[in-house]
Amino acid sequence: MREQPPKSLKVTKRDAAVRQITAAIEAFWQGNYDISVTLALAAEGMAEPDGGSLFAKQIADLPPGISRREWIAIVNSERDWLKHPTTDILGEEITIELNVAGYAIARALRRWPEWTPPMSEFKLWYMDYLRKDFVQPQVDEIHRRIDR
């Protein structure tokens, strides 16, 4: 039988956000992307709006023919699916990709300036992942087109 957990936990907003981001990172490494997205974006939402978040930057770059409201719904689709009872947009079952969970953590990290070692470790991994899996393939494609 397990021991009884503590009767209470007193935390600041920052402490709670750091705990959520840390748990999101731990879930990420285990492939539990649903937990990772939920916790990371909850922590992101706890920070004061600053207008410079990754989310704000992404929302500012509206694709042609899509309203701001539609674009926000697309960017937050996995979060909203995990958070709300509706399944209108994505259906009854979704596949959450590594890049979606990683981006959720990056969004949260951007909002909280003081990082723990697991946060810094994740940032280093994520930057390398982006370079190898997103930037380098695009550079390779450009080189292929030039060499034709």
C-alpha positions as CSV (number, residue, x, y, z in Angstrom):
1,M,0.0,0.0,0.0
2,R,1.2,3.5,-0.8
3,E,1.9,6.1,1.8
4,Q,-0.5,9.0,2.0
5,P,0.8,12.0,-0.1
6,P,1.3,15.3,1.6
7,K,-2.0,17.1,2.6
8,S,-1.1,20.3,0.6
9,L,1.4,21.9,-1.6
10,K,2.2,25.6,-1.5
11,V,3.7,27.0,-4.8
12,T,4.1,30.3,-6.6
13,K,3.0,30.7,-10.2
14,R,6.6,30.4,-11.3
15,D,7.2,27.2,-9.2
16,A,4.0,25.6,-10.5
17,A,5.0,26.5,-14.1
18,V,8.5,25.1,-13.7
19,R,7.1,21.9,-12.2
20,Q,4.7,21.5,-15.1
21,I,7.4,22.2,-17.7
22,T,9.7,19.7,-16.0
23,A,7.0,17.1,-15.9
24,A,6.2,17.9,-19.6
25,I,9.9,17.3,-20.5
26,E,9.9,14.0,-18.5
27,A,6.8,12.9,-20.3
28,F,8.3,14.0,-23.7
29,W,11.4,11.7,-23.2
30,Q,9.0,8.8,-22.5
31,G,7.0,9.5,-25.6
32,N,3.9,10.6,-23.6
33,Y,3.2,13.5,-25.9
34,D,-0.4,14.0,-24.8
35,I,0.8,14.7,-21.2
36,S,3.7,16.8,-22.5
37,V,1.5,19.1,-24.6
38,T,-1.1,19.5,-21.9
39,L,1.4,20.4,-19.1
40,A,3.7,22.6,-21.3
41,L,0.8,24.7,-22.7
42,A,-0.8,25.0,-19.2
43,A,2.6,26.4,-18.0
44,E,2.7,28.7,-21.0
45,G,-0.7,30.1,-20.1
46,M,0.4,30.9,-16.6
47,A,2.9,33.5,-17.7
48,E,2.1,37.1,-18.2
49,P,1.4,38.0,-21.9
50,D,4.5,39.6,-23.4
51,G,3.7,39.7,-27.1
52,G,7.0,38.1,-27.9
53,S,6.0,34.5,-27.3
54,L,6.5,31.8,-30.0
55,F,2.7,31.5,-30.2
56,A,2.3,35.3,-30.8
57,K,5.0,35.2,-33.5
58,Q,3.3,32.2,-35.2
59,I,-0.1,33.8,-35.0
60,A,1.2,37.0,-36.6
61,D,2.2,35.0,-39.7
62,L,-1.2,34.2,-41.0
63,P,-1.3,32.0,-44.0
64,P,-3.2,33.4,-47.0
65,G,-7.0,32.9,-46.9
66,I,-7.2,32.0,-43.2
67,S,-8.7,34.2,-40.5
68,R,-6.8,34.9,-37.3
69,R,-9.4,32.9,-35.3
70,E,-9.1,29.9,-37.7
71,W,-5.3,30.0,-37.5
72,I,-5.3,30.1,-33.7
73,A,-7.6,27.1,-33.7
74,I,-5.2,25.2,-36.0
75,V,-2.1,26.1,-34.0
76,N,-3.8,25.0,-30.8
77,S,-5.7,22.0,-32.2
78,E,-3.9,19.3,-30.2
79,R,-4.0,21.3,-27.0
80,D,-7.7,22.1,-27.4
81,W,-8.5,18.4,-28.3
82,L,-6.8,17.3,-25.1
83,K,-8.4,20.1,-23.0
84,H,-12.0,20.2,-24.2
85,P,-14.7,17.6,-24.8
86,T,-15.4,18.5,-28.4
87,T,-13.8,16.4,-31.2
88,D,-15.1,18.4,-34.1
89,I,-11.8,19.3,-35.8
90,L,-9.6,16.3,-35.1
91,G,-12.1,13.5,-34.5
92,E,-12.1,10.8,-31.8
93,E,-8.5,9.8,-32.1
94,I,-5.3,11.8,-32.9
95,T,-1.7,11.1,-33.4
96,I,0.5,13.6,-31.6
97,E,3.9,14.0,-33.3
98,L,7.2,14.5,-31.6
99,N,7.5,18.0,-33.3
100,V,4.1,19.1,-31.9
101,A,5.1,18.1,-28.3
102,G,8.5,19.7,-28.7
103,Y,7.1,22.9,-30.0
104,A,4.6,23.0,-27.0
105,I,7.6,22.8,-24.6
106,A,9.5,25.4,-26.6
107,R,6.4,27.7,-26.3
108,A,6.4,27.3,-22.6
109,L,10.1,27.7,-22.2
110,R,10.0,31.0,-24.1
111,R,7.6,32.4,-21.5
112,W,9.7,31.6,-18.4
113,P,13.2,33.2,-18.4
114,E,14.7,31.2,-15.5
115,W,15.5,27.7,-16.5
116,T,16.4,24.5,-14.6
117,P,19.0,22.0,-16.0
118,P,16.3,19.8,-17.6
119,M,14.9,22.8,-19.4
120,S,18.4,23.8,-20.7
121,E,19.1,20.2,-21.7
122,F,15.8,20.1,-23.6
123,K,16.6,23.4,-25.4
124,L,19.9,22.0,-26.6
125,W,18.3,18.8,-27.8
126,Y,15.5,20.7,-29.5
127,M,17.7,23.1,-31.3
128,D,19.8,20.2,-32.6
129,Y,16.6,18.4,-33.6
130,L,15.3,21.4,-35.5
131,R,18.6,21.9,-37.3
132,K,19.0,18.3,-38.3
133,D,15.3,17.4,-39.0
134,F,14.0,20.7,-40.4
135,V,16.6,23.1,-41.4
136,Q,19.2,20.8,-42.9
137,P,16.6,19.0,-45.2
138,Q,15.5,22.4,-46.5
139,V,19.1,23.4,-47.2
140,D,19.7,20.0,-48.9
141,E,16.6,20.6,-51.1
142,I,17.8,24.0,-52.1
143,H,21.2,22.6,-53.0
144,R,19.5,19.8,-55.1
145,R,17.5,22.5,-57.0
146,I,20.6,24.6,-57.6
147,D,22.7,21.5,-58.8
148,R,20.1,20.6,-61.4
